[in-house]
């Protein structure tokens, strides 16, 4: 299996950054590549790497990349940027820049997870890229209001003492405390990915913990308390304009409940959980190769 990594310059105003990417497979194979949009925002790409199985199944090249502000991309000085810097347009511009650099803008598929699926839906519904052949949206919502509604339902189903401790620390601004992290861990274990986490998951979330600028600025302290720049995000008014064939998936216990999409797997990471992996990979592969 061929793997190529590199970086592409990404200019924002007067500043120059670099987007790191990895290609699994051969872009000249004739198959439209699958571009993977990781979540967060600000959770690096590693947890998505099991999706290389799509290449193994149907010889489709798979492109991973670290979005601006996280992982192996180069973003010196970005922590000092004002919150207005962090827009959905910034990430769409970065995606388009990468597609053009790799020469795949005229024929590609997108698979987004969580925030990455929101980005994918926004890109498809607002910029209508002519080269987008297939769109896969996993574990997301078409608006942040629906995401908050979904996670609030799950939070309210947790034991009262867990809810109270979470609320206490968020009110007091002590979300970096061990107790808060322990309570969040209970939520994550049930609705995001069961423990013990795969190493790639630990790597991605470890990167976010070391460099939380993007997540804290755009989301806030947690998955269910949205105070950042994405608070009012929605593409509900435009989502009907998506013309590419689109596959929507979520899980029975996913943070993105049925109020967001239709059920598919168990939790939020079907490409990481053993009981869901085989079915997820097969469904995605069948979708991407359907005439």
C-alpha positions as CSV (number, residue, x, y, z in Angstrom):
1,X,0.0,0.0,0.0
2,X,1.6,3.3,-1.2
3,X,1.6,6.2,1.2
4,X,2.8,9.7,0.5
5,X,2.9,12.6,2.9
6,X,3.5,16.3,2.3
7,X,2.6,19.9,3.1
8,X,0.9,22.5,1.0
9,X,1.2,26.3,1.5
10,X,-2.0,27.9,2.7
11,X,-2.1,31.7,2.6
12,X,-4.6,33.6,4.9
13,X,-4.3,37.3,4.4
14,X,-0.7,38.2,4.9
15,X,0.1,35.0,6.8
16,X,1.4,31.7,5.4
17,X,0.5,28.4,7.0
18,X,1.0,24.8,5.7
19,X,-1.5,22.0,5.6
20,X,-0.1,18.5,6.2
21,X,-1.6,15.6,4.2
22,X,-1.2,11.9,3.7
23,X,-2.3,10.0,0.6
24,X,-3.0,6.3,0.9
25,X,-3.0,4.8,-2.6
26,X,-2.3,6.2,-6.0
27,X,-4.0,9.4,-7.2
28,X,-3.4,8.4,-10.9
29,X,-5.2,5.1,-10.4
30,X,-8.3,6.4,-12.2
31,X,-10.6,6.3,-9.1
32,X,-11.9,9.4,-7.5
33,X,-10.1,9.9,-4.2
34,X,-11.8,10.0,-0.9
35,X,-10.9,13.1,1.1
36,X,-11.4,12.6,4.9
37,X,-12.5,15.6,7.1
38,X,-11.6,15.0,10.7
39,X,-13.7,16.3,13.6
40,X,-13.2,18.7,16.5
41,X,-12.6,21.2,15.2
42,X,-9.1,20.8,16.5
43,X,-8.9,17.0,16.8
44,X,-6.1,15.7,14.6
45,X,-6.5,13.2,11.8
46,X,-5.0,10.1,13.4
47,X,-8.3,8.7,14.7
48,X,-9.7,8.6,11.2
49,X,-6.8,6.5,9.7
50,X,-8.7,3.2,9.9
51,X,-10.6,4.6,6.9
52,X,-7.5,3.5,4.9
53,X,-9.5,0.2,4.7
54,X,-11.6,1.9,2.0
55,X,-8.5,1.8,-0.2
56,X,-7.9,-1.9,0.6
57,X,-11.5,-2.7,-0.2
58,X,-12.0,-1.0,-3.5
59,X,-8.6,0.6,-4.5
60,X,-9.9,4.2,-3.9
61,X,-7.1,6.5,-2.9
62,X,-7.8,8.0,0.6
63,X,-6.5,11.5,1.5
64,X,-6.1,12.5,5.2
65,X,-5.1,15.9,6.3
66,X,-4.7,18.0,9.5
67,X,-6.9,21.1,9.4
68,X,-5.3,24.5,10.2
69,X,-4.5,24.8,13.9
70,X,-3.8,21.2,14.8
71,X,-1.6,18.2,14.3
72,X,1.2,18.1,11.8
73,X,0.1,21.2,9.9
74,X,2.3,24.4,10.4
75,X,0.4,27.2,12.1
76,X,2.9,29.2,14.1
77,X,1.4,32.3,15.8
78,X,-2.2,31.1,15.2
79,X,-3.0,31.0,18.9
80,X,-2.9,34.8,19.0
81,X,-5.5,35.2,16.3
82,X,-8.9,36.8,17.3
83,X,-12.0,34.6,17.4
84,X,-13.2,36.2,14.2
85,X,-10.3,34.4,12.4
86,X,-12.0,31.0,13.0
87,X,-14.8,30.8,10.5
88,X,-16.2,27.9,8.4
89,X,-15.0,29.8,5.3
90,X,-11.4,29.5,6.6
91,X,-11.7,25.7,6.6
92,X,-13.5,25.6,3.3
93,X,-10.7,27.7,1.8
94,X,-8.2,25.3,3.2
95,X,-10.0,22.3,1.7
96,X,-10.2,23.9,-1.7
97,X,-6.5,24.8,-1.6
98,X,-5.6,21.2,-0.8
99,X,-7.8,19.8,-3.6
100,X,-6.3,22.1,-6.1
101,X,-2.7,21.4,-5.0
102,X,-3.3,17.7,-5.4
103,X,-5.1,18.2,-8.7
104,X,-8.2,16.3,-7.7
105,X,-10.7,19.2,-7.6
106,X,-12.5,17.9,-10.7
107,X,-13.3,14.5,-9.2
108,X,-13.4,13.6,-5.5
109,X,-15.5,12.3,-2.7
110,X,-15.7,13.7,0.9
111,X,-16.2,11.8,4.1
112,X,-16.7,14.0,7.1
113,X,-17.0,12.9,10.8
114,X,-18.6,15.0,13.5
115,X,-17.4,18.6,12.9
116,X,-15.8,17.3,9.6
117,X,-19.3,16.3,8.5
118,X,-20.7,19.7,9.3
119,X,-17.8,21.2,7.3
120,X,-18.6,18.8,4.4
121,X,-22.3,19.6,4.4
122,X,-21.6,23.4,4.5
123,X,-19.1,23.1,1.7
124,X,-21.4,21.0,-0.5
125,X,-24.4,23.3,0.2
126,X,-22.7,26.7,0.0
127,X,-20.0,26.3,-2.6
128,X,-21.5,23.5,-4.7
129,X,-18.1,22.1,-5.9
130,X,-18.6,20.6,-9.4
131,X,-16.0,17.9,-8.7
132,X,-17.8,16.5,-5.7
133,X,-19.0,13.0,-6.7
134,X,-20.1,11.5,-3.3
135,X,-20.6,12.9,0.2
136,X,-20.5,10.8,3.4
137,X,-21.6,12.5,6.6
138,X,-21.0,10.5,9.8
139,X,-22.1,11.4,13.3
140,X,-23.0,15.1,12.8
141,X,-25.9,17.6,12.6
142,X,-27.0,20.2,10.1
143,X,-27.0,22.9,12.8
144,X,-25.4,23.4,16.1
145,X,-28.8,24.0,17.7
146,X,-29.7,20.4,16.8
147,X,-26.4,19.1,18.0
148,X,-27.0,20.8,21.4
149,X,-30.5,19.4,21.5
150,X,-29.1,15.9,20.8
151,X,-26.3,16.0,23.4
152,X,-28.6,17.6,26.0
153,X,-30.9,14.6,25.7
154,X,-28.0,12.3,26.4
155,X,-26.6,14.4,29.2
156,X,-29.9,14.4,30.9
157,X,-29.9,10.6,30.9
158,X,-26.7,10.4,32.9
159,X,-26.8,9.9,36.7
160,X,-27.7,13.1,38.6
161,X,-24.3,13.3,40.4
162,X,-22.5,13.2,37.0
163,X,-24.7,16.0,35.6
164,X,-24.3,18.1,38.8
165,X,-20.5,17.9,38.7
166,X,-20.4,18.7,35.0
167,X,-22.6,21.7,35.5
168,X,-20.7,22.9,38.6
169,X,-17.3,22.9,36.8
170,X,-18.7,24.6,33.7
171,X,-20.3,27.3,35.8
172,X,-17.1,27.8,37.8
173,X,-14.8,27.7,34.8
174,X,-12.8,24.7,36.1
175,X,-13.3,22.4,33.1
176,X,-9.6,21.5,33.3
177,X,-10.1,19.8,36.7
178,X,-9.5,16.0,37.0
179,X,-13.1,15.6,38.3
180,X,-14.6,17.3,35.3
181,X,-12.5,15.3,32.9
182,X,-13.6,12.1,34.7
183,X,-17.2,13.0,34.3
184,X,-16.7,13.9,30.6
185,X,-15.0,10.5,30.3
186,X,-18.2,8.8,31.5
187,X,-20.1,10.6,28.7
188,X,-17.5,9.8,26.1
189,X,-17.3,6.1,27.0
190,X,-21.1,5.7,26.5
191,X,-21.6,8.0,23.5
192,X,-18.3,8.7,21.7
193,X,-16.0,5.6,21.9
194,X,-15.9,2.9,24.5
195,X,-12.8,2.5,26.7
196,X,-10.1,1.6,26.4
197,X,-9.6,4.0,23.5
198,X,-7.6,2.9,20.4
199,X,-4.1,4.4,20.3
200,X,-5.1,6.6,17.3
201,X,-7.9,8.0,19.3
202,X,-5.6,8.8,22.2
203,X,-3.2,10.5,19.8
204,X,-5.9,12.7,18.2
205,X,-7.4,13.8,21.5
206,X,-4.0,14.2,23.1
207,X,-3.1,16.7,20.3
208,X,-6.3,18.6,21.1
209,X,-5.5,18.7,24.8
210,X,-2.0,20.0,24.1
211,X,-3.3,22.6,21.6
212,X,-6.9,23.4,22.4
213,X,-7.1,26.8,20.7
214,X,-9.3,25.7,17.8
215,X,-11.7,23.6,19.9
216,X,-12.1,26.1,22.7
217,X,-12.5,29.0,20.3
218,X,-15.0,27.4,18.0
219,X,-16.9,25.0,20.4
220,X,-16.2,25.9,24.0
221,X,-15.5,23.8,27.1
222,X,-17.3,20.6,26.0
223,X,-19.4,18.8,23.4
224,X,-22.7,19.9,25.0
225,X,-21.9,23.4,26.2
226,X,-21.4,25.4,22.9
227,X,-20.1,28.9,23.6
228,X,-17.7,29.4,20.7
229,X,-17.9,30.8,17.2
230,X,-19.9,27.8,15.9
231,X,-22.7,28.5,18.4
232,X,-25.1,29.8,15.7
233,X,-23.8,27.7,12.9
234,X,-26.4,26.1,10.6
235,X,-26.7,25.0,7.0
236,X,-30.4,24.0,7.3
237,X,-31.4,26.8,4.9
238,X,-29.0,25.5,2.2
239,X,-28.8,21.8,2.7
240,X,-31.5,21.1,0.2
241,X,-29.2,22.4,-2.5
242,X,-26.7,19.6,-2.2
243,X,-26.8,17.7,-5.5
244,X,-24.1,15.0,-4.9
245,X,-25.2,11.6,-3.8
246,X,-25.1,11.7,0.0
247,X,-24.8,9.0,2.7
248,X,-25.8,9.9,6.2
249,X,-25.0,7.7,9.3
250,X,-25.1,7.9,13.0
251,X,-25.2,5.5,16.0
252,X,-27.8,4.3,18.4
253,X,-25.9,5.9,21.3
254,X,-24.2,8.6,19.1
255,X,-23.9,12.2,20.2
256,X,-25.7,12.9,16.9
257,X,-29.1,11.3,17.8
258,X,-32.0,10.8,15.4
259,X,-32.9,14.4,15.9
260,X,-29.9,14.9,13.6
261,X,-29.8,12.0,11.2
262,X,-30.8,8.3,10.8
263,X,-29.2,5.6,13.0
264,X,-26.5,3.3,11.8
265,X,-24.0,2.1,14.5
266,X,-23.5,2.1,18.3
267,X,-21.6,5.2,19.3
268,X,-19.9,8.2,17.6
269,X,-16.9,6.3,16.0
270,X,-18.1,3.4,13.8
271,X,-14.7,3.2,12.0
272,X,-13.0,2.6,15.4
273,X,-15.4,0.2,17.1
274,X,-14.9,-3.5,16.3
275,X,-18.6,-4.4,16.3
276,X,-19.3,-1.6,13.7
277,X,-16.1,-1.4,11.6
278,X,-16.8,-4.1,9.1
279,X,-20.3,-3.0,8.3
280,X,-19.4,0.7,8.1
281,X,-16.4,0.1,5.8
282,X,-18.5,-2.1,3.5
283,X,-21.5,0.3,3.4
284,X,-19.2,3.3,2.6
285,X,-17.2,1.2,0.0
286,X,-20.5,0.1,-1.7
287,X,-21.7,3.7,-1.7
288,X,-18.5,5.2,-3.2
289,X,-18.4,2.5,-5.9
290,X,-22.1,2.7,-6.9
291,X,-22.4,3.8,-10.5
